Amino acid sequence: MRIAVILSGGGGRRMGGADKGALKLLGERMIDRAAARLTPQVDRILISGPHDYGTGLTALPDLEDGPLGPAAGLWAALKWIEENAPQADGFLTAPADGPFAPDDLFKRLSAQGKCVIAATAGGVHPTFAWWRNDALRAALDAAPKGEGLSLKALAAEIGARRVLFADEKAFLNINTPEDLKRAEDQLRG
């Protein structure tokens, strides 16, 4: 089973506390744009966040027994998959505020057989990643409980490979009002 998890549990501090999944990009919510980009690539989409935005997708709030910070969403997804889709050996993540995910993201990242993060000439994009359940379970079990863990640090701990993508714009992450304006210009352009 091909599973994608849309990461939508952040605080949106640089957007004035806005729920970035609910923000609109040229009239369409970012959560809907993210889901539309991933739907042709996977069998099941989950949302790592406190609610489903009325999409009908399964929402996975952070769990008390896992790490804090961005890795908390991976912990909740891993536990859900172990209980509900044990045949899946891993899952893709993409952020709700990354509305231009490549059409071949799942295929290119999952084909490596190991944990993988997307990269471009401009750097790494650890929210766009393939996480193998076994490696992720081992790393998260060993992580200190009650402490924050970034996805970049987690990827380094696991030894995640990087897959290079040529299109830097595909990984635009909308964190600020200026990023939102840039994304709108990109769509119009």
Short mmCIF file of the C-alpha atoms (twelve columns), coordinates in Angstrom:
data_MODEL
# 
_entry.id   MODEL 
# 
loop_
_atom_site.group_PDB 
_atom_site.id 
_atom_site.type_symbol 
_atom_site.label_atom_id 
_atom_site.label_alt_id 
_atom_site.label_comp_id 
_atom_site.label_asym_id 
_atom_site.label_seq_id 
_atom_site.Cartn_x 
_atom_site.Cartn_y 
_atom_site.Cartn_z 
_atom_site.pdbx_PDB_model_num 
ATOM 1   C CA . MET A 1   0.000   0.000  0.000   1 
ATOM 2   C CA . ARG A 2   1.340   3.421  -0.993  1 
ATOM 3   C CA . ILE A 3   0.732   5.927  1.815   1 
ATOM 4   C CA . ALA A 4   1.383   9.666  1.976   1 
ATOM 5   C CA . VAL A 5   1.170   11.806 5.079   1 
ATOM 6   C CA . ILE A 6   0.514   15.528 4.701   1 
ATOM 7   C CA . LEU A 7   2.317   17.336 7.509   1 
ATOM 8   C CA . SER A 8   -0.043  19.991 8.835   1 
ATOM 9   C CA . GLY A 9   0.568   20.244 12.549  1 
ATOM 10  C CA . GLY A 10  2.860   23.276 12.731  1 
ATOM 11  C CA . GLY A 11  2.119   26.483 14.578  1 
ATOM 12  C CA . GLY A 12  2.418   28.831 11.583  1 
ATOM 13  C CA . ARG A 13  4.401   31.336 13.666  1 
ATOM 14  C CA . ARG A 14  5.840   33.167 10.653  1 
ATOM 15  C CA . MET A 15  2.303   33.474 9.249   1 
ATOM 16  C CA . GLY A 16  0.970   35.124 12.412  1 
ATOM 17  C CA . GLY A 17  -0.220  31.825 13.893  1 
ATOM 18  C CA . ALA A 18  -2.370  30.937 10.871  1 
ATOM 19  C CA . ASP A 19  -3.219  27.319 10.151  1 
ATOM 20  C CA . LYS A 20  -1.275  27.031 6.901   1 
ATOM 21  C CA . GLY A 21  -3.347  24.121 5.614   1 
ATOM 22  C CA . ALA A 22  -6.413  26.377 5.700   1 
ATOM 23  C CA . LEU A 23  -4.681  29.305 3.969   1 
ATOM 24  C CA . LYS A 24  -5.840  29.931 0.437   1 
ATOM 25  C CA . LEU A 25  -3.586  30.058 -2.566  1 
ATOM 26  C CA . LEU A 26  -5.503  31.693 -5.415  1 
ATOM 27  C CA . GLY A 27  -8.793  30.629 -3.846  1 
ATOM 28  C CA . GLU A 28  -7.855  27.016 -3.013  1 
ATOM 29  C CA . ARG A 29  -6.869  25.834 0.448   1 
ATOM 30  C CA . MET A 30  -3.291  24.622 0.661   1 
ATOM 31  C CA . ILE A 31  -4.366  21.320 2.249   1 
ATOM 32  C CA . ASP A 32  -6.539  20.653 -0.819  1 
ATOM 33  C CA . ARG A 33  -3.695  21.557 -3.202  1 
ATOM 34  C CA . ALA A 34  -1.320  19.230 -1.348  1 
ATOM 35  C CA . ALA A 35  -3.834  16.377 -1.392  1 
ATOM 36  C CA . ALA A 36  -4.529  16.903 -5.099  1 
ATOM 37  C CA . ARG A 37  -0.789  16.664 -5.892  1 
ATOM 38  C CA . LEU A 38  -0.431  13.415 -3.923  1 
ATOM 39  C CA . THR A 39  -3.700  11.633 -4.780  1 
ATOM 40  C CA . PRO A 40  -2.527  10.263 -8.176  1 
ATOM 41  C CA . GLN A 41  0.673   8.973  -6.582  1 
ATOM 42  C CA . VAL A 42  -0.641  6.992  -3.591  1 
ATOM 43  C CA . ASP A 43  -3.412  4.707  -2.367  1 
ATOM 44  C CA . ARG A 44  -4.060  6.484  0.938   1 
ATOM 45  C CA . ILE A 45  -3.464  9.987  2.289   1 
ATOM 46  C CA . LEU A 46  -3.328  10.783 5.987   1 
ATOM 47  C CA . ILE A 47  -3.098  14.215 7.586   1 
ATOM 48  C CA . SER A 48  -0.636  14.714 10.417  1 
ATOM 49  C CA . GLY A 49  -2.499  17.354 12.366  1 
ATOM 50  C CA . PRO A 50  -5.321  17.955 14.803  1 
ATOM 51  C CA . HIS A 51  -8.179  17.863 12.264  1 
ATOM 52  C CA . ASP A 52  -9.053  16.790 8.720   1 
ATOM 53  C CA . TYR A 53  -10.135 20.218 7.338   1 
ATOM 54  C CA . GLY A 54  -13.433 18.630 6.317   1 
ATOM 55  C CA . THR A 55  -11.643 16.496 3.714   1 
ATOM 56  C CA . GLY A 56  -12.736 13.141 5.099   1 
ATOM 57  C CA . LEU A 57  -9.086  12.061 5.283   1 
ATOM 58  C CA . THR A 58  -7.812  10.479 8.488   1 
ATOM 59  C CA . ALA A 59  -6.305  13.094 10.798  1 
ATOM 60  C CA . LEU A 60  -3.527  12.012 13.137  1 
ATOM 61  C CA . PRO A 61  -2.944  14.333 16.090  1 
ATOM 62  C CA . ASP A 62  0.381   14.137 17.921  1 
ATOM 63  C CA . LEU A 63  0.593   11.372 20.533  1 
ATOM 64  C CA . GLU A 64  1.757   11.870 24.104  1 
ATOM 65  C CA . ASP A 65  4.160   8.915  24.007  1 
ATOM 66  C CA . GLY A 66  6.307   10.247 21.170  1 
ATOM 67  C CA . PRO A 67  8.784   13.013 20.469  1 
ATOM 68  C CA . LEU A 68  7.870   16.672 20.315  1 
ATOM 69  C CA . GLY A 69  8.272   18.930 17.307  1 
ATOM 70  C CA . PRO A 70  8.077   17.882 13.668  1 
ATOM 71  C CA . ALA A 71  8.964   14.250 14.404  1 
ATOM 72  C CA . ALA A 72  5.780   13.933 16.480  1 
ATOM 73  C CA . GLY A 73  3.764   13.731 13.265  1 
ATOM 74  C CA . LEU A 74  5.941   10.905 11.987  1 
ATOM 75  C CA . TRP A 75  5.477   9.019  15.257  1 
ATOM 76  C CA . ALA A 76  1.675   9.299  15.007  1 
ATOM 77  C CA . ALA A 77  1.763   8.191  11.354  1 
ATOM 78  C CA . LEU A 78  4.063   5.254  12.110  1 
ATOM 79  C CA . LYS A 79  1.812   4.024  14.927  1 
ATOM 80  C CA . TRP A 80  -1.296  4.348  12.714  1 
ATOM 81  C CA . ILE A 81  0.370   2.447  9.870   1 
ATOM 82  C CA . GLU A 82  1.613   -0.326 12.160  1 
ATOM 83  C CA . GLU A 83  -1.950  -0.820 13.432  1 
ATOM 84  C CA . ASN A 84  -3.966  -0.215 10.249  1 
ATOM 85  C CA . ALA A 85  -1.706  -0.918 7.257   1 
ATOM 86  C CA . PRO A 86  1.068   -3.263 8.432   1 
ATOM 87  C CA . GLN A 87  1.731   -4.348 4.845   1 
ATOM 88  C CA . ALA A 88  3.165   -0.877 4.088   1 
ATOM 89  C CA . ASP A 89  6.931   -0.785 4.579   1 
ATOM 90  C CA . GLY A 90  7.103   3.001  4.693   1 
ATOM 91  C CA . PHE A 91  5.377   6.254  3.869   1 
ATOM 92  C CA . LEU A 92  5.886   9.514  2.049   1 
ATOM 93  C CA . THR A 93  5.643   12.878 3.766   1 
ATOM 94  C CA . ALA A 94  4.918   16.239 2.172   1 
ATOM 95  C CA . PRO A 95  3.958   19.494 3.888   1 
ATOM 96  C CA . ALA A 96  0.556   21.136 3.574   1 
ATOM 97  C CA . ASP A 97  2.406   24.352 2.821   1 
ATOM 98  C CA . GLY A 98  4.307   22.844 -0.111  1 
ATOM 99  C CA . PRO A 99  1.710   23.090 -2.883  1 
ATOM 100 C CA . PHE A 100 3.938   22.237 -5.851  1 
ATOM 101 C CA . ALA A 101 5.141   18.711 -4.983  1 
ATOM 102 C CA . PRO A 102 6.525   16.884 -8.049  1 
ATOM 103 C CA . ASP A 103 4.250   14.425 -9.847  1 
ATOM 104 C CA . ASP A 104 6.856   11.686 -9.398  1 
ATOM 105 C CA . LEU A 105 7.722   12.389 -5.739  1 
ATOM 106 C CA . PHE A 106 6.460   9.071  -4.363  1 
ATOM 107 C CA . LYS A 107 7.994   7.007  -7.156  1 
ATOM 108 C CA . ARG A 108 11.442  8.613  -6.958  1 
ATOM 109 C CA . LEU A 109 11.726  8.654  -3.181  1 
ATOM 110 C CA . SER A 110 10.250  5.235  -2.383  1 
ATOM 111 C CA . ALA A 111 12.306  3.482  -5.099  1 
ATOM 112 C CA . GLN A 112 15.505  3.858  -3.106  1 
ATOM 113 C CA . GLY A 113 14.629  1.146  -0.566  1 
ATOM 114 C CA . LYS A 114 15.905  3.302  2.308   1 
ATOM 115 C CA . CYS A 115 14.887  6.501  4.061   1 
ATOM 116 C CA . VAL A 116 15.274  9.332  1.579   1 
ATOM 117 C CA . ILE A 117 14.820  13.101 1.599   1 
ATOM 118 C CA . ALA A 118 14.336  15.329 -1.408  1 
ATOM 119 C CA . ALA A 119 17.100  17.756 -2.305  1 
ATOM 120 C CA . THR A 120 17.685  20.446 -4.888  1 
ATOM 121 C CA . ALA A 121 20.701  22.563 -5.731  1 
ATOM 122 C CA . GLY A 122 19.420  24.960 -3.052  1 
ATOM 123 C CA . GLY A 123 19.524  22.394 -0.238  1 
ATOM 124 C CA . VAL A 124 17.589  19.598 1.416   1 
ATOM 125 C CA . HIS A 125 13.825  19.459 1.926   1 
ATOM 126 C CA . PRO A 126 13.270  16.967 4.792   1 
ATOM 127 C CA . THR A 127 9.494   17.474 4.905   1 
ATOM 128 C CA . PHE A 128 9.434   15.859 1.443   1 
ATOM 129 C CA . ALA A 129 10.705  12.416 2.373   1 
ATOM 130 C CA . TRP A 130 10.258  8.653  2.287   1 
ATOM 131 C CA . TRP A 131 10.451  7.066  5.733   1 
ATOM 132 C CA . ARG A 132 10.949  3.312  6.068   1 
ATOM 133 C CA . ASN A 133 8.974   2.041  9.032   1 
ATOM 134 C CA . ASP A 134 11.762  -0.132 10.451  1 
ATOM 135 C CA . ALA A 135 14.446  2.579  10.390  1 
ATOM 136 C CA . LEU A 136 12.024  5.211  11.640  1 
ATOM 137 C CA . ARG A 137 10.811  2.985  14.482  1 
ATOM 138 C CA . ALA A 138 14.396  2.317  15.633  1 
ATOM 139 C CA . ALA A 139 15.349  6.008  15.517  1 
ATOM 140 C CA . LEU A 140 12.215  7.232  17.277  1 
ATOM 141 C CA . ASP A 141 12.391  4.522  19.933  1 
ATOM 142 C CA . ALA A 142 15.946  5.694  20.701  1 
ATOM 143 C CA . ALA A 143 15.071  9.410  20.684  1 
ATOM 144 C CA . PRO A 144 14.668  11.150 24.038  1 
ATOM 145 C CA . LYS A 145 10.982  11.399 24.961  1 
ATOM 146 C CA . GLY A 146 9.565   14.811 25.690  1 
ATOM 147 C CA . GLU A 147 12.158  16.595 23.544  1 
ATOM 148 C CA . GLY A 148 11.821  18.216 20.136  1 
ATOM 149 C CA . LEU A 149 13.293  16.478 17.126  1 
ATOM 150 C CA . SER A 150 13.587  18.133 13.720  1 
ATOM 151 C CA . LEU A 151 13.094  16.155 10.532  1 
ATOM 152 C CA . LYS A 152 16.536  17.211 9.336   1 
ATOM 153 C CA . ALA A 153 18.140  15.821 12.506  1 
ATOM 154 C CA . LEU A 154 16.040  12.666 12.274  1 
ATOM 155 C CA . ALA A 155 17.037  12.134 8.636   1 
ATOM 156 C CA . ALA A 156 20.706  12.546 9.576   1 
ATOM 157 C CA . GLU A 157 20.338  10.114 12.499  1 
ATOM 158 C CA . ILE A 158 18.788  7.502  10.194  1 
ATOM 159 C CA . GLY A 159 21.361  8.107  7.464   1 
ATOM 160 C CA . ALA A 160 18.722  9.108  4.928   1 
ATOM 161 C CA . ARG A 161 19.926  9.381  1.362   1 
ATOM 162 C CA . ARG A 162 19.210  12.407 -0.776  1 
ATOM 163 C CA . VAL A 163 17.462  12.305 -4.121  1 
ATOM 164 C CA . LEU A 164 18.212  15.325 -6.269  1 
ATOM 165 C CA . PHE A 165 15.366  17.076 -8.092  1 
ATOM 166 C CA . ALA A 166 16.085  19.726 -10.724 1 
ATOM 167 C CA . ASP A 167 13.013  21.912 -10.125 1 
ATOM 168 C CA . GLU A 168 13.685  24.119 -7.107  1 
ATOM 169 C CA . LYS A 169 10.196  25.676 -7.398  1 
ATOM 170 C CA . ALA A 170 8.541   22.308 -6.761  1 
ATOM 171 C CA . PHE A 171 9.738   22.516 -3.164  1 
ATOM 172 C CA . LEU A 172 8.620   26.044 -2.360  1 
ATOM 173 C CA . ASN A 173 7.535   25.965 1.267   1 
ATOM 174 C CA . ILE A 174 5.092   28.709 2.193   1 
ATOM 175 C CA . ASN A 175 6.174   29.963 5.609   1 
ATOM 176 C CA . THR A 176 5.648   33.725 5.319   1 
ATOM 177 C CA . PRO A 177 3.250   36.140 3.599   1 
ATOM 178 C CA . GLU A 178 6.065   36.829 1.121   1 
ATOM 179 C CA . ASP A 179 6.269   33.113 0.296   1 
ATOM 180 C CA . LEU A 180 2.514   33.069 -0.310  1 
ATOM 181 C CA . LYS A 181 2.859   35.994 -2.723  1 
ATOM 182 C CA . ARG A 182 5.742   34.214 -4.500  1 
ATOM 183 C CA . ALA A 183 3.592   31.069 -4.843  1 
ATOM 184 C CA . GLU A 184 0.720   33.080 -6.296  1 
ATOM 185 C CA . ASP A 185 3.104   34.688 -8.794  1 
ATOM 186 C CA . GLN A 186 4.446   31.235 -9.679  1 
ATOM 187 C CA . LEU A 187 0.912   29.964 -10.390 1 
ATOM 188 C CA . ARG A 188 0.061   32.999 -12.491 1 
ATOM 189 C CA . GLY A 189 3.387   32.961 -14.320 1 
# 
